[in-house]
């Protein structure tokens, strides 16, 4: 559902075309302040990475964009968004196709229609032959691809990706980052990518928003005008990574 | 394997105790005497076993239907949950021997009061385990369904129900194990057939070996029912990793 909170200074048109605009968002859980005046904008088909240390309210930010949580203060304008939660959220009793087709089923498609639609993408997602595999039978990388396909098939203009590769080993994570870059190039969407890995942010994003530790506030925003495909060894990517780490106070 | 060894050891010790003259065999017959009674009286015991099995099966079915409906209702509706919970829990505090005569008085000596009493004993573990299972659904998965704008009914059907299935089976296995108790108490309060009735009769006649044979059949019935549900669970819940 689109969240429409009237606010001056944000562009409704960009939101209608699939953008996201948060301004001065505050959120506290009891006495714990999670977000302190966070502003964030994503133009249609732009990939914005939100990077910061653990516990800076990144997941809360995504829930606000998805309309799962209401902010205490501030304005939220966002096109309909689909969430890819941390730890993939695959349902263990469904096979890979049914998991990928979950959004279609919720949307009212019959089991057959939904399975057929999801299966069409299996080859492109490197999941051929694993249609009937249950989540425990899939590798970590495959699980993330099924989860990403499920998120895509929700058919929402905005993707909210919550540390999609946080649980993977370094090698698989590197492969999956390249794969996601390719997938977003083939099927451009507005994406808000939450990560604690600034290299991942530098590889995938058009803009990197850096958050402070709790309560999360924006400490810096880095534009990433680099051509794609990018490689983690590119001098520009390495330089950007260093800048981001310095801004976060880690280097 | 180990279970068989333990049971054999216990039976051996029991046999030795009775043979050595430690206990009056009117109080405690040896396992071999019970086995003999079981074999020789099979013609008398078989109809009683059939009667009790039928009561238990019908009662369990009713309990599962009612317990499932109650578990779902309590999960879906907080006001209903607040209203029903004390009643549901309280129903388990009332001893079956107390209400059994009442139920017999109202429903007569037929099948109905037995089924009702079995159901009364069994619906609680079914309802409570199902309710707990539904409630314990992974909150992240719930968030995911909510982000897809799933309706309450879709969330229940696609997420909560499958996720609660293992807990529901736990409830049904517990119910299967205790169902026999309900049937026995019901038969004690008024009936002319069934293993509970047989037990009462043979005890009165000091036919202890026969009474033990009837008890053994009750034991076997409970184990068989439990096993049937465990088997069903293996087929229905085929996604959880199982240790040997």
Interface residues (C-beta under 8 A of the other chain):
Chain A: X1 X63 X66 X67 X68 X81 X82 X83 X85 X86 X87 X89 X91 X92 X93 X102 X103 X105 X106 X107 X134 X136 X154
Chain B: X140 X141 X143 X144 X145 X146 X147 X148 X149 X150 X154 X158 X159 X162 X163 X165 X237 X239 X240 X241
